[in-house]
């Protein structure tokens, strides 16, 4: 999928605070009913380049799958709950959001208007490498790098608005507020020209539009809560809500209306006079009668409330907020400004009646629905800036606080709404019901249904319906509505659902208390009770559900993990543990308990104090006896024609003749070691025999490790087994241990000489170590005459005259027998001097003695 990049191909790097630190949350359990759709959505996002799987990443934001219905089609939106990870670490984006008045002024007196909607707006912005890592998602399929700007981080609106402003700032007749683009022109030709320039600019930068949400060349459009036409700017439908409110039909509804009017009293002239007929109806002992005078006062007040003097103009420089409330029949919200003196003035109002499904919501769900409805109606004024959220329902402060994580076990509906709120920057305030008259009146006197909002909300609850159908299909009964019917006959669950809809009493029965503690996460859908995304199973069906959970005879933890994706009842974990502990098949085939921490042998204080012995059976066509000293790790290995006790002790006696008897021998439980003959042999030599439990070779770990090392060495050698064994022993005994000394040094007090030492040049002895002996006086030199002793048949014969031809050191010489005799090598003891004769002033060698 092609995506927007900055000039030069650079990508957006979301800015974080300097003290940013990695935060990783493990993935949350995924309801069975949405697992397949979630996998498909993730795979589709990977193919489009929105995510990229990665094996390791220090950041990870848990995924919240949300069902979304658009144009009759339901799909999964994969969103990250950034409220628990990086939202608090983001730097506040300072790019200003455009003023609605400025945007509408820019397009004033337009001939016609075209409204363009970008498809998957944020997902068209490429992120840089660092941002991809820090905004990565933690899913049940692993970690996914977030390659596109995600939905849910608080700074995303600022970045996106900045990008769109830079993209369109030089285009005439174009106004942009996030992904809503409005195009106009003073004439039809100019309008068309401006539209072409915009579409070409979007195409050049790889941005796509959603055709079904675009409208072209309209005489007027609704934009940012106003009607915009060539004649100017008119009030939008939000300002008409209060005008369409029906007349009160009881004292209670009239009191609510008066509370609404009193909130706006400072903006209404002569309010006391106008409201006098209405106040009379609220007095005691006055019979209810709605006549012409009361109706005239009611209509006059509505007219005053609808004038420009009542509804304040939206000013982005002032604090803005919404006040929301719910009643048994409707929900309402008011958009207002808060001034520096603490006073508040309304900007717009909105309300709607509850559908039959919404009427069955619990109190906390309807109060939350009012907030979502307010965000839906006033999104253009709230998104991308900080605002105040006022409610009279305290539990919502804990659930929807801007720094609170989305509850892992919240109902799917609450989780979805909490995720919707996470994209906004707000602070939440609690206001007593008595001081909450403005929104309360709108909720009790709603203007009517909102079909578009209701379609979105009803479609989003399809996950819970799928869960009910899935569980019903697993029951042994053929009734597809077994879960709903059993729930309706369960006294405890029906009582809980009654309390959810009509409020919890002060005195809670003992059997209801477990549900009271979870009341903020309970919801009533299609005749079933839900705890978060898990359906609460009635008592009559719990045994069947336990059998379903135990299919495949999984252990306790797997059963609990499976249960946490779909079902719940109080003490379900205890019931799972009970069925797992009492399952005969599970007990018979249970795996070994976890291994205890190893308890190593104490290293002896001196060598050859404790030795470990073992046999290597049928390796390379032979049996082997392996022995190692626990102190020095000095090894001894022998061929064994037999592994009987007698043959084994004979080899041990050979080694002990070299090194002496050890104090202790450690073996396994082989027959040759456990025999009475071996025990007697040990006792006669004063050796303590130690052995571990059968089939537990770790007890004799030193010998086992030597066996493995010995086998690996011989497998790698090309020599015959006997030669390979000697080579292994030579080098093993010569190699230094972790202490720096070799086994030979630790056992024998000296280093053995190997081939390695042969090739290393011998060091010259220092003067202090040389034995000083007097060198014998050299009596003979080269060419010196001498007599050399001859030998015959190995016996000394005679002295023969000779001359020295070479010498080797002080005592070894090479001589040539005169006159032409052979060359002999003689020791100095086999030579004697020969004196030459002087003739005519020259020395002449004589051939005879």
GUBANU-425873 format. One line per 4 residues: for each residue x, y, z of C-alpha. Coordinates in pm, 1 decimal. Each point is the difference from the previous one (the first is absolute). Layout:
<sites>
X,Y,Z | ...
</sites>
This chain:
<sites>
0.0,0.0,0.0 | 152.0,330.6,-108.3 | 45.3,251.0,281.3 | 87.3,365.9,55.4
365.1,88.6,58.6 | 164.0,336.1,59.8 | 220.7,172.3,-253.6 | 317.6,-201.6,-57.0
-173.2,-324.1,97.8 | 30.0,64.2,374.7 | -257.7,-139.5,240.1 | -182.5,137.1,304.4
176.7,-44.1,334.0 | -238.6,46.9,291.4 | 171.7,201.9,272.8 | 32.1,-143.7,349.3
107.0,159.0,326.9 | 369.8,-25.2,95.7 | -76.4,-232.7,293.2 | -175.1,-253.7,-223.0
47.0,-360.3,109.3 | -109.3,-326.0,-166.2 | -342.8,-132.1,102.7 | -109.1,-346.5,-109.1
-339.7,-152.8,78.7 | -68.7,-361.6,-77.5 | -284.1,-64.8,-245.8 | -349.7,-24.9,143.8
-221.4,-307.0,-37.9 | -195.1,7.0,-324.3 | -365.9,-113.8,5.5 | -45.1,-318.7,-198.3
-274.8,157.5,-210.3 | 233.3,264.2,-146.8 | 326.8,-193.0,-22.8 | -43.4,-93.1,-365.6
-108.6,351.0,-103.0 | 283.8,154.5,203.0 | 256.8,-225.8,-166.6 | -136.5,95.8,-341.3
9.8,372.1,87.5 | 360.3,-26.4,122.3 | 104.3,-192.0,-310.1 | -169.5,256.3,-225.5
180.1,282.2,183.2 | 334.6,-176.7,-44.3 | -61.0,-35.8,-374.1 | -89.9,369.4,-23.8
319.1,97.2,180.8 | -175.2,135.3,310.2 | 182.8,-248.0,226.2 | 311.6,-211.2,-23.8
63.3,-306.5,220.3 | 314.8,16.0,212.2 | 147.7,-250.0,244.5 | 138.5,233.5,268.4
-109.1,351.9,98.5 | 20.9,185.1,335.8 | -335.8,173.4,-53.1 | -336.9,-170.7,-31.4
-353.1,142.9,19.9 | -283.1,-250.7,55.5 | -254.0,-37.7,-277.8 | -372.1,62.7,47.2
-205.5,-149.2,-287.2 | -306.2,212.3,-74.2 | -294.2,-100.0,-218.4 | -89.6,274.5,-245.0
-304.5,13.9,-225.8 | 6.7,222.8,-307.0 | -258.6,-3.4,-279.8 | -144.2,-329.3,124.0
336.7,-179.0,14.6 | 166.5,-103.1,326.3 | 377.2,-1.5,32.8 | 266.8,-12.5,269.2
202.7,308.3,80.1 | 334.0,-87.0,160.9 | 78.7,274.3,250.9 | 267.2,46.1,264.9
-78.0,101.0,357.2 | 265.3,272.0,10.7 | -148.0,144.9,320.7 | 198.2,-260.5,197.9
327.5,30.4,-192.5 | 125.8,307.9,-184.3 | -273.7,266.4,15.7 | 148.0,137.2,324.3
348.7,9.3,-159.3 | -96.2,194.8,-313.0 | 96.2,363.6,-41.6 | -298.6,230.1,-44.5
-31.9,92.0,-364.4 | -8.8,378.4,-34.6 | -137.6,29.9,-350.8 | -321.8,205.1,32.8
-328.1,-151.6,-107.1 | -178.7,223.9,-252.5 | -280.6,224.6,123.1 | -342.7,-94.7,-141.0
-80.3,369.5,-55.3 | 321.7,47.1,-197.0 | -65.9,-304.4,-216.7 | -353.8,110.3,-78.3
111.8,354.5,-64.5 | 255.7,-130.5,-247.7 | -278.0,-169.3,-197.4 | -262.2,273.6,40.5
-216.9,87.9,-296.8 | 92.3,-320.4,-176.6 | -207.3,-91.3,-303.2 | -20.5,-369.6,95.1
179.8,-235.4,234.6 | 176.2,-336.6,-22.9 | 73.4,-205.5,311.2 | 291.6,-247.7,-19.2
55.6,-274.6,259.4 | 340.2,-174.6,19.5 | -6.6,-379.5,32.6 | 179.7,-135.7,307.7
155.7,338.6,41.0 | 262.9,-70.0,266.2 | 102.8,-330.2,-157.5 | 117.1,188.5,-307.6
284.4,169.2,193.9 | 330.2,-194.2,11.7 | 186.0,-8.1,332.2 | 375.4,10.4,52.5
197.7,-295.4,143.9 | 4.0,121.6,361.5 | -370.9,78.8,2.7 | -75.5,-342.2,-150.5
171.0,-165.5,296.8 | -149.5,220.7,273.0 | -355.4,-30.6,-136.8 | 22.7,-375.0,-67.0
-298.4,-221.6,82.3 | 8.4,-304.4,228.8 | -231.5,-263.8,-150.2 | -73.0,-370.4,47.4
195.9,-51.3,-323.6 | 308.2,182.8,125.1 | 127.7,357.6,-12.7 | -91.7,215.8,-300.7
196.3,311.9,-91.1 | -241.9,290.0,-58.9 | 112.8,125.9,-342.1 | -286.1,252.6,-41.8
-133.4,270.4,231.2 | -238.4,-182.9,237.2 | -344.0,80.4,129.8 | 10.4,65.8,375.6
308.7,209.5,80.5 | -84.3,346.8,131.6 | 244.3,186.8,-224.5 | -124.6,-160.3,-323.6
-257.4,275.2,-79.9 | 268.4,271.3,22.7 | 241.2,-186.4,-227.3 | -270.2,-79.3,-254.2
-135.3,355.9,-4.5 | 353.0,136.4,-47.0 | 58.9,-234.7,-294.0 | -330.6,94.8,-163.9
63.0,373.2,52.3 | 343.3,-25.8,-161.9 | -148.3,-201.5,-285.1 | -285.1,242.8,-81.8
118.7,340.5,124.9 | 65.5,128.5,-351.9 | -326.8,-130.5,-147.0 | -274.4,264.5,-36.9
-356.1,-79.4,105.3 | 101.3,-293.5,222.7 | -72.3,-35.4,373.7 | 131.2,-299.7,198.4
-97.7,-121.1,345.4 | 181.4,-331.2,59.1 | -133.9,-245.6,-262.0 | -300.0,217.6,-99.6
85.9,215.6,-302.6 | -234.7,264.9,-141.5 | 48.7,152.5,-345.1 | -180.3,299.1,-147.6
34.5,287.4,-249.8 | -168.5,323.0,-89.4 | -122.2,-152.5,-327.6 | -70.9,-349.0,-123.0
314.1,9.9,-217.7 | 217.0,119.1,288.8 | -148.9,-266.0,225.4 | 81.2,-271.5,-253.3
352.8,133.6,-47.8 | 64.0,7.2,375.5 | -133.4,-355.2,32.7 | 227.7,-127.2,-277.4
303.8,155.6,165.8 | -86.9,-161.0,330.7 | -59.3,-346.2,-146.3 | 325.9,23.4,-197.8
187.2,100.8,317.1 | -149.1,-294.3,190.4 | 87.9,-240.3,-280.7 | 357.9,129.1,-25.2
48.9,-65.0,371.9 | -159.9,-344.2,6.0 | -312.0,97.3,200.2 | -326.5,-179.2,-72.2
-362.9,110.5,45.8 | -313.0,-192.8,99.1 | -237.7,58.1,-291.9 | -320.7,-96.1,182.4
54.9,269.7,264.5 | 79.5,277.7,-244.4 | -259.5,244.6,-132.6 | 61.0,213.7,-309.8
-124.5,342.7,-111.8 | -270.5,35.7,269.6 | -184.0,332.9,49.6 | 53.5,-32.1,375.7
180.2,-239.5,235.7 | 13.3,-69.8,370.3 | 350.1,78.7,116.9 | 121.3,19.9,359.2
-353.5,20.6,136.2 | -118.3,274.5,-235.8 | -181.1,26.2,-329.2 | 221.2,170.3,-254.0
-144.6,142.7,-321.3 | 60.3,287.6,-237.9 | -232.7,208.3,212.7 | 220.6,-40.3,306.4
21.2,-210.8,320.2 | -314.8,-126.4,171.8 | -60.6,-194.4,320.1 | 41.7,-371.9,-31.5
-242.2,-268.0,123.6 | 158.7,-8.9,345.7 | -132.9,344.6,85.4 | -355.2,-116.1,-85.4
-10.0,-280.2,261.3 | -137.3,215.7,277.9 | -269.9,145.9,-227.7 | -131.0,-350.5,-75.7
-25.9,-107.0,364.7 | -353.4,-120.4,83.7 | -211.9,166.7,266.4 | 23.6,-144.0,355.7
-266.5,-255.6,89.8 | 57.8,-25.7,376.7 | 138.5,196.1,292.8 | 323.1,-199.5,-18.2
59.3,83.3,-367.0 | -88.5,366.1,67.7 | 250.1,21.1,286.4 | 264.0,-137.8,-232.7
-81.7,262.7,-261.2 | 12.3,279.4,258.2 | 336.2,-125.4,116.1 | 120.8,27.0,-357.7
-134.2,353.7,-34.4 | 145.0,106.2,338.2 | 345.8,-101.0,-120.8 | -37.4,257.2,-279.4
-174.0,264.6,218.5 | 275.2,262.4,-26.8 | -51.7,14.1,-377.4 | -381.7,32.5,2.7
-171.1,335.7,71.0 | -307.3,7.7,227.9 | 32.4,-367.1,69.0 | -195.0,4.3,327.3
-301.6,159.8,-166.8 | 8.9,-232.2,-292.6 | 21.3,-311.1,219.2 | -266.0,91.3,256.3
-277.0,-220.3,-146.7 | 237.3,-293.8,-7.8 | 117.9,43.1,358.5 | -361.5,-6.9,119.2
-39.6,-354.2,-128.0 | 290.0,-120.9,215.7 | -154.9,108.9,331.6 | -159.1,-247.3,239.6
-374.2,-59.3,-13.2 | -14.9,147.5,-352.3 | -171.3,-230.9,-246.2 | 184.5,-56.6,-325.6
-161.1,186.3,-288.9 | 185.1,104.5,-310.8 | -189.7,291.6,-150.5 | 65.6,270.3,-257.6
182.7,228.6,245.2 | 243.6,-271.1,102.7 | 55.5,-96.5,-361.8 | 61.3,363.6,-99.9
258.9,38.6,276.8 | 164.6,-323.3,-106.0 | 19.6,106.1,-366.7 | 130.2,345.7,90.4
280.1,-144.1,209.0 | 95.8,-233.1,-285.5 | 4.5,295.7,-238.1 | 228.9,190.9,235.4
227.7,-299.8,38.4 | 28.0,-30.1,-377.6 | 108.1,356.0,-64.2 | 356.8,108.4,-57.1
0.2,167.8,338.7 | -19.2,-341.5,165.2 | 230.0,-225.7,-196.7 | 352.8,131.3,23.8
220.6,6.8,-306.2 | 274.8,-259.2,-1.3 | 334.9,157.6,92.4 | 305.0,-232.1,-20.7
188.8,227.6,238.4 | -240.9,-84.2,285.4 | -37.2,-318.2,200.7 | -258.3,-231.2,-151.8
-182.2,-296.0,148.7 | -298.2,-231.8,-25.8 | -248.1,-87.3,272.1 | -173.5,-336.7,-45.2
-280.5,-183.7,180.1 | -240.7,-290.9,-49.5 | -352.8,-76.8,117.4 | -237.4,-291.3,-42.0
-118.5,130.4,-336.2 | 284.6,193.1,-159.5 | 350.1,144.3,8.9 | 110.1,359.1,-36.6
313.3,214.7,-18.1 | 87.3,367.5,-7.5 | 307.8,157.7,-157.6 | 107.7,301.3,205.6
272.9,257.5,59.4 | 153.5,56.9,342.8 | 117.7,355.0,60.7 | 275.8,131.4,224.3
-250.7,87.6,277.9 | -122.8,-361.8,8.5 | -332.0,70.5,-173.3 | -121.6,-219.5,-285.4
-198.6,75.4,-313.5 | -151.5,-258.2,-237.1 | 117.2,-21.4,-359.7 | -220.6,-282.9,-128.2
-236.3,-267.5,129.9 | -70.1,-356.5,-109.5 | -229.7,-276.0,124.6 | -162.0,-322.4,-119.9
-245.7,-258.8,117.9 | 122.9,-345.2,97.1 | -79.7,-296.6,-218.9 | -164.0,-308.1,149.1
341.5,-167.0,20.2 | 160.5,300.8,166.8 | -281.4,22.2,256.5 | 114.0,-339.8,131.3
355.2,126.8,51.4 | 124.4,29.0,356.8 | 30.6,345.4,150.8 | 373.3,26.1,-54.4
-36.1,-99.9,-365.8 | -263.8,265.2,-67.8 | 208.3,266.3,173.9 | 296.9,-103.2,-211.8
-219.6,-3.6,-311.7 | -89.9,363.7,68.9 | 369.4,91.6,-3.9 | 62.5,-183.7,-326.7
-307.0,164.4,-149.7 | 137.9,340.1,100.2 | 337.5,-77.3,-156.3 | -177.4,-116.7,-314.8
-205.8,317.0,-26.2 | 271.1,250.5,89.5 | 303.6,-179.5,-141.9 | 106.0,297.4,-213.6
23.8,225.5,305.1 | 174.9,-247.3,233.1 | 237.3,-211.5,-205.5 | 363.5,111.7,7.7
-30.3,233.6,300.7 | -37.2,-36.9,375.4 | -353.4,26.1,137.9 | -203.5,-56.2,317.4
-227.0,-303.2,35.5 | -267.7,31.6,270.6 | -207.1,-292.2,130.8 | -216.4,-64.5,305.7
88.5,-372.2,12.1 | 309.4,-62.8,215.4 | 90.8,-351.2,-128.0 | 69.2,150.2,-342.5
285.7,204.0,147.0 | 182.0,-323.5,86.0 | -82.4,-162.6,-334.7 | 48.9,292.8,-235.9
274.4,199.7,173.7 | 254.0,116.1,-263.5 | 286.2,-174.4,185.7 | -198.1,-316.1,79.3
64.6,-312.2,-211.4 | -286.1,-163.2,-184.0 | -122.4,-270.1,244.0 | 108.4,-342.3,-126.2
-332.8,-150.5,111.6 | -224.5,290.0,-93.2 | -295.2,-82.1,-218.8 | 75.2,19.5,-370.4
-224.9,304.9,-18.6 | 184.0,183.3,281.0 | 338.2,-100.5,-143.6 | -101.9,136.3,-338.7
-119.0,325.9,151.8 | 313.1,33.5,213.1 | 205.8,-42.2,-316.3 | -205.1,270.7,-172.0
75.4,233.2,291.0 | 373.9,-81.1,-12.9 | 38.9,199.5,-322.5 | -117.6,315.9,180.4
192.3,225.3,236.9 | -231.4,76.2,293.9 | -38.8,27.4,374.7 | -304.6,-149.8,168.4
-196.6,171.1,278.5 | -277.0,-121.0,228.9 | -304.1,222.3,58.7 | -286.4,-79.5,234.2
-331.6,-84.7,-165.0 | -163.5,304.2,163.9 | 250.1,226.9,-179.7 | -23.0,-192.8,-325.8
-332.8,133.8,-120.4 | 99.3,99.9,-352.3 | 94.2,-343.2,-132.1 | -251.9,-175.2,226.8
-287.7,192.8,-156.6 | 109.4,-82.9,-352.2 | 19.7,-370.2,91.5 | -347.0,-2.3,154.6
-153.8,204.0,-282.0 | 182.3,-135.6,-305.3 | -67.5,134.8,-345.2 | -23.9,-341.7,-165.1
200.1,-291.5,-132.6 | 334.2,25.5,-177.3 | -13.4,-275.7,-259.2 | 360.1,34.8,-121.6
147.5,-12.6,352.4 | -230.0,-288.1,99.7 | 99.4,-207.9,-305.3 | 367.3,31.5,90.9
-58.2,-94.6,364.3 | -231.3,-293.6,-70.1 | 233.1,-144.4,-261.6 | 293.7,13.2,239.5
-164.0,-248.6,240.6 | 5.7,-290.3,-246.5 | 299.5,-151.7,181.8 | -205.2,-84.9,307.4
-269.7,-160.5,-213.7 | 264.3,-217.1,-170.4 | 130.3,-106.5,341.7 | -348.2,-110.4,112.8
-54.9,-200.9,-320.4 | 343.7,-162.8,28.3 | -60.1,-119.5,356.3 | -351.5,-123.0,-82.4
142.9,-208.6,-284.5 | 232.0,-182.2,242.5 | -280.7,-108.7,235.3 | -125.4,-359.7,-3.0
-357.5,125.6,-28.1 | -138.5,65.1,-343.7 | -165.4,325.5,112.2 | 184.0,292.6,-167.1
-123.5,233.8,274.6 | 102.1,-216.4,295.7 | 224.6,268.8,147.0 | -266.6,271.3,-8.8
-266.7,-231.5,143.9 | 220.2,-127.6,280.6 | 100.1,356.9,84.8 | -365.3,106.1,19.3
-74.7,-276.8,253.7 | 309.4,60.6,212.6 | -110.9,194.9,308.3 | 339.0,158.2,65.5
67.3,114.7,-356.5 | -348.6,140.7,-50.0 | 38.6,197.9,322.4 | 336.0,135.1,-113.1
-143.2,107.5,-336.8 | -288.0,172.2,179.2 | 242.4,193.3,218.9 | 207.0,94.6,-305.7
-298.9,156.2,-171.6 | -171.3,166.0,294.4 | 286.1,66.9,241.9 | 168.6,-188.0,284.1
-161.4,-0.9,347.0 | 186.1,101.3,314.5 | -26.3,-344.7,156.7 | 147.2,-257.3,-237.8
-90.3,-369.9,54.8 | 301.8,-224.0,66.0 | -42.5,-201.9,-322.0 | -3.3,325.8,-201.8
310.1,157.0,159.6 | 248.6,-163.3,-242.7 | -183.6,171.0,-286.9 | -28.5,330.7,182.3
379.5,21.6,13.4 | 3.3,-38.0,-382.0 | -298.6,223.0,-70.7 | 193.0,248.4,-214.8
103.5,-281.7,-236.7 | -340.2,-174.0,-23.3 | -244.2,47.0,-284.8 | -331.0,-152.7,-108.4
-21.2,-99.5,-366.2 | -257.2,-220.1,-177.0 | -126.3,-156.8,320.4 | 351.2,-93.1,119.6
227.1,153.7,259.5 | 353.3,92.4,-106.2 | 309.0,68.9,208.6 | 215.2,194.2,-242.1
5.1,-211.3,-316.2 | -70.3,-321.2,199.2 | -352.7,-132.1,30.5 | -111.9,-83.0,357.2
-110.9,-364.7,-1.1 | -306.2,-94.1,210.0 | 40.7,-271.1,265.4 | -190.6,-264.5,-196.8
249.2,15.4,-291.1 | 325.9,32.4,190.8 | 74.7,-374.5,8.9 | -37.4,-21.5,-380.9
229.9,297.4,-48.6 | 260.0,-161.6,227.1 | -7.1,-316.3,-212.6 | 43.7,209.5,-314.7
295.8,182.0,156.0 | 158.2,-334.1,93.2 | -22.4,-148.5,-350.4 | 347.2,-114.6,-96.3
88.8,-36.1,371.9 | 196.8,320.0,18.2 | 146.5,115.1,330.2 | -144.3,253.8,240.1
176.7,302.1,-147.4 | -105.8,-72.4,-358.6 | -357.9,-58.2,114.2 | 0.1,332.5,185.4
147.0,181.7,-298.4 | -264.3,-150.1,-227.0 | -278.6,90.0,244.1 | 121.8,360.1,21.7
-67.0,45.9,-370.0 | -369.4,-90.5,14.1 | -169.0,-100.2,330.1 | -21.7,103.2,364.8
-173.4,-71.7,328.1 | 109.7,59.8,359.5 | 262.4,-253.7,115.4 | 51.1,-129.0,-353.8
374.2,-36.6,63.9 | -70.2,-219.9,305.0 | -238.1,-219.1,-203.3 | 260.2,-37.1,-275.6
265.3,-104.1,252.2 | -239.7,-252.9,154.0 | -89.1,-172.0,-328.5 | 365.9,-10.8,-106.3
115.9,-148.1,332.7 | -263.4,-274.1,-0.2 | 34.5,-106.0,-365.0 | 118.7,-364.4,2.1
162.9,15.7,-343.6 | 188.4,318.7,86.0 | 129.2,-146.2,326.8 | 119.0,-322.9,-164.4
195.1,177.9,-274.8 | 119.8,305.9,188.2 | 343.5,122.8,-97.4 | 290.2,8.6,243.6
-1.3,275.2,261.1 | 235.1,292.7,-55.2 | 361.8,-83.9,67.4 | 133.4,115.1,333.2
295.6,239.1,7.1 | 324.8,-188.6,-50.9 | 208.9,-74.0,310.2 | 357.9,-39.9,-124.3
260.1,-218.7,171.0 | 233.1,181.3,236.5 | 345.7,25.7,-155.4 | 253.4,-199.7,205.0
289.2,174.7,175.1 | 268.3,-216.8,-160.9 | 48.2,-210.4,-314.0 | -105.2,-361.7,-35.1
-231.5,26.0,299.8 | -323.8,-73.2,-190.1 | -18.2,-160.4,-344.4 | -303.9,-46.5,-226.4
-27.7,-321.6,-202.8 | -229.6,-107.3,-284.2 | -15.5,-238.6,-295.3 | -43.5,98.0,-364.6
-174.6,-301.9,-150.6 | 50.9,-116.7,-360.4 | 166.3,314.1,-131.9 | 211.2,-44.4,-313.9
-32.1,-375.5,45.0 | 140.8,-2.8,353.3 | -101.9,47.5,361.8 | 190.9,263.5,195.3
71.3,74.3,365.2 | 10.4,374.0,65.4 | 134.5,154.2,320.8 | 59.3,365.9,93.8
142.9,163.5,311.4 | -245.5,252.2,150.7 | 279.8,237.8,107.7 | 235.8,6.7,-298.0
-237.3,-133.4,-271.4 | 279.8,-242.6,-92.8 | -150.6,-268.5,-228.1 | 71.9,-370.4,-34.2
-163.0,-205.6,-279.0 | 46.8,-372.6,-69.0 | -116.2,-252.9,-257.6 | -220.2,-262.8,168.7
-54.1,-344.5,-144.3 | -248.5,-57.9,280.6 | -186.5,235.0,233.7 | -27.8,-250.9,282.8
92.4,94.4,354.0 | 323.6,-200.6,-13.7 | 115.1,158.6,-327.9 | -91.3,346.7,125.2
183.4,-32.3,332.2 | 308.1,-137.0,-178.9 | 22.7,317.9,-211.4 | -62.9,215.7,305.1
282.6,-174.0,186.1 | 233.0,84.2,-290.8 | -81.3,372.4,25.8 | 6.3,-2.1,379.8
347.4,-153.6,-16.2 | 107.4,327.0,-165.4 | -196.2,249.0,206.6 | -104.0,-179.6,315.8
-339.7,-76.2,147.2 | -255.2,287.8,-0.1 | -216.7,69.9,302.0 | -326.0,-36.9,-198.4
-127.8,-141.2,-328.0 | -319.0,130.7,-168.8 | -179.5,-231.1,-245.5 | -345.1,-61.5,-144.4
-210.9,-304.3,86.2 | 136.1,-235.6,-266.2 | 12.6,-369.0,97.2 | 379.0,-9.2,25.6
-0.1,288.2,247.9 | -297.0,-110.9,210.7 | 127.5,-357.3,49.3 | 113.4,-131.4,339.3
340.9,-78.2,-152.0 | 57.2,370.0,-83.0 | -111.8,107.4,346.0 | 247.4,-244.2,160.2
276.1,122.4,-231.7 | -64.4,361.4,111.0 | -10.1,-92.0,370.2 | 334.1,-186.0,-19.9
166.8,312.6,-137.9 | -169.6,245.8,233.1 | -194.3,166.6,-284.2 | -348.7,145.2,53.7
-237.6,-93.8,-283.6 | -258.8,266.3,-92.2 | -280.2,-33.3,-256.2 | -320.8,182.4,-90.1
-357.4,-100.6,-80.6 | -67.4,-243.1,-286.7 | -56.5,163.5,-342.9 | 138.0,329.9,124.5
336.0,44.4,-174.7 | 31.4,361.3,117.5 | 124.6,-128.2,337.4 | 319.2,-121.7,-167.7
21.9,304.5,-226.0 | 380.0,28.4,-0.9 | 43.3,-346.9,-151.6 | -294.1,52.0,-237.8
154.4,321.1,-132.4 | 337.7,-168.6,-52.5 | -173.7,-283.6,-188.5 | -164.8,250.2,-234.6
324.5,192.4,-54.3 | 192.7,-322.6,-58.5 | -258.0,-126.6,-253.0 | -4.8,326.2,-192.1
380.3,1.1,-25.1 | 19.7,-356.1,-131.6 | -282.4,58.5,-249.6 | 192.3,289.2,-151.1
333.8,-184.7,-13.7 | 123.7,-185.7,-309.6 | 235.9,-215.6,207.3 | -69.0,-355.4,115.3
-179.0,-11.5,337.8 | 311.7,-86.9,197.7 | 205.8,283.7,-151.7 | -290.1,244.3,22.6
-39.7,-86.9,370.8 | 364.5,75.7,77.0 | -17.6,324.9,-194.3 | -314.6,102.2,191.7
149.8,-83.3,341.4 | 327.1,180.2,-78.9 | -166.9,325.3,-102.0 | -277.7,-11.5,262.4
258.3,-40.4,278.1 | 213.0,280.4,-149.4 | -280.3,256.3,-58.2 | -31.6,266.3,277.2
-329.8,18.0,191.6 | -184.4,316.5,106.0 | 242.7,26.1,293.5 | 292.1,35.7,-244.2
160.4,-333.8,89.3 | -32.9,-320.9,-197.7 | -127.1,-332.1,148.3 | 356.8,-130.7,-15.8
135.9,294.0,199.4 | -274.6,-27.4,263.4 | 46.6,-373.7,47.2 | 375.4,-52.8,-57.7
140.1,341.9,76.3 | 156.0,32.5,-345.1 | -102.4,62.9,-358.4 | 27.9,-292.0,-240.2
186.0,50.9,-328.7 | -204.5,-39.4,-319.8 | 47.4,65.5,-371.6 | -89.5,360.6,65.0
299.3,36.7,228.5 | 223.7,-168.9,-257.6 | -61.4,261.5,-267.9 | 45.1,290.8,239.3
371.8,102.4,15.1 | 159.8,-87.9,333.0 | 81.5,303.2,210.3 | 368.7,69.6,69.5
85.6,-79.0,358.9 | 78.4,303.1,206.8 | 347.2,29.9,157.7 | -146.5,-74.9,340.2
-132.0,-338.9,-119.6 | 305.8,-114.3,-203.7 | 217.0,-254.3,174.0 | 346.0,144.3,-18.9
264.2,-263.7,-77.7 | 359.6,68.1,-97.1 | 39.9,-45.6,-372.2 | 285.7,-238.8,-77.2
296.7,154.2,-161.8 | -15.7,-68.8,-368.7 | 336.7,-173.0,-78.1 | -78.0,-56.3,-367.5
-100.8,241.7,-270.1 | -65.1,-34.5,-368.1 | 302.7,-146.3,-191.9 | 160.0,-105.9,328.9
198.9,-326.2,-30.5 | -121.2,-277.8,226.9 | -24.5,-373.7,53.3 | -346.6,-153.7,-31.2
-90.0,-331.3,157.1 | -110.2,-267.4,-247.8 | -227.6,-292.1,68.8 | -24.6,-352.1,-142.2
-305.4,-217.4,49.7 | -119.3,239.1,260.0 | 320.8,-28.1,197.8 | 267.6,257.7,54.5
283.5,-45.0,-250.5 | 277.4,252.8,-57.4 | 66.4,372.9,-13.6 | 8.0,135.5,-354.2
150.5,336.2,-101.7 | -263.0,252.8,-109.2 | -72.8,367.3,-38.7 | -305.2,191.7,139.0
-236.7,116.0,-272.9 | -291.1,129.1,214.6 | -118.8,19.3,357.5 | -343.8,-1.5,164.4
10.1,165.5,338.2 | 281.2,-64.3,244.2 | 15.2,-379.9,-14.0 | -112.8,-129.5,-340.1
230.7,15.6,-305.0 | 17.9,-117.7,-359.3 | 341.5,-128.5,-113.3 | 153.4,-133.2,-325.9
234.1,-293.2,26.9 | 338.0,59.2,-172.0 | 104.4,-20.5,-263.1 | -326.3,-61.9,-193.9
-203.5,-183.0,253.2 | -362.8,23.5,85.5 | -168.2,273.0,205.6 | -94.6,-94.3,353.9
-202.0,166.7,273.1 | 175.9,-29.0,334.5 | -49.2,121.9,355.4 | 282.6,193.2,157.4
66.6,-306.1,215.6 | 69.5,-193.2,-321.1 | 262.5,248.3,-118.9 | 348.6,91.0,118.1
237.4,268.6,-123.4 | 257.4,-76.7,-266.2 | 306.2,218.4,-23.8 | 119.8,86.6,-353.5
370.7,7.9,-100.6 | 175.3,320.6,-107.0 | 194.9,-22.1,-331.8 | 175.9,291.9,-162.9
-206.7,248.6,199.3 | -338.4,-173.0,-80.5 | -224.4,-224.0,197.8 | -40.8,-338.3,-169.7
-262.0,-254.4,95.1 | 128.6,-347.2,45.0 | -189.8,-295.9,-132.6 | 134.5,-222.0,273.1
2.4,26.6,371.7
</sites>
